[in-house]
């Protein structure tokens, strides 16, 4: 790689004093490698790191296996326990074993700690000499690693981790030489102006150059011999590389593309790696972006001399970044909103020692921010009942949401007085101040994180602004992804149901026409015949069957367009009890089914349609009874959802909440394949010619018209639960 020389003082190609210095260095029968080995100035054991990376990438790896691998490297073990034991982690109990640390931090965090710790061990290994730019050295090494890894992935080859490591450490031999022979190497830096001259000078002085020392070091670490060869031949002529193995070609090409004016050499390496120049250009751009993002995340200013960077500060940054990426992986694996928020809170606790976090998420339909927090937080119920209208101009939370900028109540930004809502939230957080972080993705704000902080915490967050933004953005991306998935699935279902309804309406209309015509002809024919004509009986039977057919069509209509008579205040407890008593006598007791009800006396009257709910309740209880041939239990439970009722702080206004009605049984359960289409028409869990498969479709349609929701929870052989949620106050949807 190109090295910046501050003071070239000799003519091109001229090396002063090399022969003399070479003699001083060279002792009889002792090679440069033996000298390095005796000096004991070698970076140690990346083999452990490599094993750890592979183990973390395998789904079959157990906690015990990870513990065993980590235990093989004393420095990694020490580093891990140091991190887990720091005050920033703030564990409720002492961690004094590797296994406990692994369990707490998680596999992804462990992997990133191993990589970053080991990599920094290499790059701070050699103290920078005059004329040597460690920043450019790191930039070239990291860019080579990223390019090599992407090329491997594009070609769908294996061992991307090994090639990343080879790209990252291909010039490690130079640091080893500088560390062990600083005075001698200082002369090389002062006299050589190009990479080729530096390599020649190394050979003249040490009888070995950087690639040879790097390859030797790889062999000392017992890495894959093919990877060692890739590093060894990294500066050979193109003609020799063309016939080499893919490992050699990839590292060779990555080194060229990451070097000075590498974008001008796309055509040169295109054939070596089997990718087009255009494709390679995109890879180089990706690598540049990755290097810039990593440098920014680590707080490295590539324009600043690397040796002026505070190593402790850099180490802290790497620790934070490692812990963050572990949290990020957990965020990406989260399946629901509650998991995302819990993982984000745990991440903030690990990274910044933030004891408590509240979330205020956007409800676009109501134009408010609604409160959320961990279910283990003592203020959980209170926060879930809080909402902030976006019209509130004084709240820092609303300002943070609208401006997409961090807000800190401990800073005096010309704001005369803290809003009442902010003061109340600070009290609930039990902290001196409120630190608001916007949760956003692709310029779309999802809400705000409300952190309880003191001055020290706030300053640490300000200092880590880049990481904080990255953290909040990834949280926003995950929330947006889950919401989009849920909304998309719901929209698809609604579109299917609407399509069914439209088709049903058309069928009803088309079939009703001939039915009406046939019935008219039957009536006309009956009038033409004598009253006692033998055919009158047959005509009467035909007329009855046509009427029955009309009745079947009416059932179809009740699915496609359920009849909602009107919204009125209803005592839901009384309605459930009365229906259950009727069905006990007619259906449940004869089938030896025990039915009970548990009511919440706090449920207010709800504004809804009585007859629609009757039809829903009867359908669900009858379905459960028909599934339990040998008897069983049915339980109905009602409750008011207090967390659904929102108090609008600063406006003395309350948003009515929701109620929940649960119908559960201990029957055979519903098969997973049926559950996917359970509320679609003509889906049935029953057998025989009788069932139409419209019952649950009608139930779904009615609940939808009542502005509610219904969900099914069932496991084969373990019973079924239908959970209905209805608003306390509602009205009929506009056509």
Secondary structure, DSSP 4 states (H G I P E B T S, - for coil): -----S---S-TT--SSHHHHHHHH--TT--HHHHHHHHT-----HHHHHHHHHHHH-TT--HHHHHHHHHT-HHHHHHHHHHHTSTTT--SS---SHHHHHHHH-HHHHHHHHHHHHHHHHHTSSPPPTT--HHHHHHHHHHHHHHHHHHHHHTT-S-HHHHHHHHHHTTHHHHHHHHH-HHHHHHHHHH--SHHHHHHHHHHHHSS-HHHHHHHHHHHTT--HHHHHHHHTTTS-HHHHTTS-HHHHHHHHHHHHTSTTGGGGHHHHHHHHT--HHHHHHHHHHHHHHHHHHHHHHT--TTS-GGGS-HHHHHHHHHHHHHHHHHHHHHHH--SHHHHHHHHHHHHHHHH----EEEEEEETTTTEEEEE--TTSTTHHHHHTEEEETT-SS-HHHHHHHHT--EETTS-SS--S--HHHHHHHHHHTSSEEEEEEEEETTEEEEEEEEEE-HHHHHHHHHTHHHHHHHHHHHHHHHHHHHHHHHHHHHHHHHHHHHHHHHHHHHHHHHHHHHHHHHHHHHHHHHHS-TT-THHHHHHHHHHHHHHHHHHHHHHHHHHS------EEE-HHHHHHHHHHHHIIIIIGGGTEEEEEE--TTPPPEEE-HHHHHHHHHHHHHHHHHH-TT-EEEEEEEEEEGGGSEEETTTTEEE--EEEEEEEE-SS---HHHHTTTTSTT--S--SSS--S-HHHHHHHHHHHTT-EEEEEE-TTS-EEEEEEEESS--PPP-
